[in-house]
Amino acid sequence: MGASGSGKSTLARTLASSAAGVVVVSYDVHQAHVAGRPGCVVGDQALESARERVAAHCAAGRTVIVDGTHSQRDRRVAIRAIAAAHRYVTAVVALRVPLAVCLERQASRAWPVPAADVTRQDAAITAALPDLAQEGHARVVQFSAP
C-alpha cells in the first residue's frame, strides 16, 4: 500500500517481478477500465472492482501488491479487512518523492492527475505516515526518492 507520486507503479512491478506468484492490483488500472482513462480520481466503482480482485487473489493464496496512494484511512482499512479475512497481514511501502518532483512528473503523463489532487494526496499521506503502524500493519517501510 501507499506511495506518493509518480513512480509507484514501477516500484510495484519491480517488487512483483522479483518474487514468483506475486500479483499487482492497481487502482489506476481499475479506474481506467471504469472511466475509460487513468489519471482521474479513483471512484467507488473502481475501488470495488479492485477490492474484488484483491479478495480473489488472496482466496487463491497469492501475495498481492495493491498499487495505490492510500492517502485515505478508509481505503487502508478496507484492504486490511480483506487481508485479515484471508489470514494475510499487510505491509505499507511508502515511496516518498518530493512534491515538486511529483508535480513535474504529472505534467508529462498522458492523463495527468490535477496538481491540487496530487498536493492533497501528498499532504494526507505525509500526515498519516507516523500513525500507520498503529493501524495494524505488520510493517511500514519508507523509501525516499530524489
C-alpha positions in Angstrom: 0.0 0.0 0.0 0.8 3.6 -0.3 3.1 5.6 -2.4 3.3 9.3 -3.1 3.8 10.5 -6.6 4.7 9.1 -10.0 6.9 6.0 -9.9 4.8 3.9 -7.6 3.6 1.6 -10.4 7.2 1.0 -11.4 8.0 0.0 -7.8 5.1 -2.3 -7.6 6.0 -4.0 -10.9 9.6 -4.4 -9.7 8.6 -5.9 -6.4 6.2 -8.3 -8.1 8.7 -9.4 -10.7 11.2 -10.3 -8.0 9.0 -12.9 -6.4 7.1 -15.7 -8.1 3.3 -15.7 -7.6 3.0 -12.1 -6.6 0.3 -10.1 -8.4 -0.3 -6.3 -8.6 -3.8 -4.9 -8.4 -3.7 -1.2 -9.4 -6.4 1.3 -8.6 -5.4 3.3 -11.7 -6.0 0.2 -14.0 -9.4 -0.3 -12.5 -10.2 3.4 -12.8 -9.1 3.3 -16.5 -11.4 0.4 -17.1 -14.4 2.1 -15.4 -13.8 5.7 -16.7 -12.1 4.9 -19.9 -8.9 6.6 -18.9 -6.5 6.7 -16.0 -5.4 9.8 -14.1 -8.7 10.9 -12.7 -9.7 10.5 -9.0 -10.4 6.8 -8.4 -14.2 6.3 -7.9 -16.2 3.9 -5.9 -16.9 1.5 -8.8 -13.1 1.2 -9.5 -12.4 0.7 -5.8 -14.9 -2.0 -5.5 -13.6 -3.7 -8.6 -10.0 -3.6 -7.3 -11.1 -4.9 -3.9 -12.9 -7.8 -5.5 -9.7 -8.7 -7.4 -7.6 -8.4 -4.2 -10.0 -10.7 -2.4 -10.0 -13.2 -5.3 -6.2 -13.3 -5.4 -6.0 -13.7 -1.6 -8.5 -16.5 -1.7 -6.3 -18.2 -4.3 -3.3 -18.0 -1.9 -1.5 -15.3 -3.9 0.6 -12.5 -2.5 -0.9 -9.2 -3.6 0.6 -5.7 -4.0 -2.2 -3.1 -4.0 -0.8 -0.2 -6.1 -2.5 3.0 -4.9 -1.7 6.1 -2.9 -3.9 5.0 0.0 -4.0 8.5 1.4 -7.5 7.9 2.8 -7.6 5.8 6.0 -10.9 4.1 5.0 -9.1 2.6 1.9 -6.3 1.3 4.0 -8.8 -0.2 6.5 -10.8 -1.9 3.6 -7.6 -3.6 2.3 -6.6 -4.7 5.8 -10.0 -6.2 6.3 -9.8 -8.2 3.1 -6.3 -9.4 4.0 -7.4 -10.4 7.5 -10.4 -12.3 6.2 -7.9 -14.4 4.2 -5.3 -14.6 7.1 -2.9 -12.3 5.5 -1.0 -9.4 7.0 -0.5 -6.0 5.4 2.7 -4.0 4.9 2.9 -0.4 3.7 5.6 0.6 1.3 5.7 4.4 1.0 7.7 5.8 -1.8 8.4 9.4 -0.7 9.0 11.6 -3.6 9.3 15.4 -3.2 6.0 17.1 -4.1 7.8 19.3 -6.7 9.0 16.1 -8.4 5.6 14.5 -8.3 4.0 17.6 -9.9 6.7 17.8 -12.6 6.2 14.1 -13.5 2.5 14.5 -13.6 2.9 17.2 -16.3 4.5 14.6 -18.6 1.7 12.0 -18.2 -0.8 11.4 -21.0 -3.6 12.0 -18.4 -2.1 13.9 -15.5 -3.7 13.9 -12.1 -4.6 17.6 -11.3 -2.0 19.4 -9.2 -4.5 20.1 -6.5 -5.2 16.3 -6.1 -1.5 15.4 -6.0 -0.9 18.1 -3.4 -3.8 16.9 -1.3 -2.7 13.3 -1.5 0.9 14.2 -0.6 -0.3 16.1 2.4 -2.6 13.3 3.5 -0.1 10.5 3.3 2.6 12.7 4.9 0.2 13.3 7.9 -0.7 9.6 8.1 2.8 8.1 8.0 3.6 8.5 11.7 0.5 6.5 12.7 0.4 3.8 10.0 2.0 1.2 12.3 -0.8 1.8 14.9 -3.4 0.9 12.2 -2.3 -2.7 12.5 0.0 -3.2 9.5 2.7 -5.8 10.0 5.3 -3.4 8.6 5.7 0.2 7.4 8.7 0.9 5.1 9.6 4.3 3.6 11.8 4.8 0.7 13.0 8.3 -0.2 13.5 9.1 -3.8 15.2 12.1 -5.3 
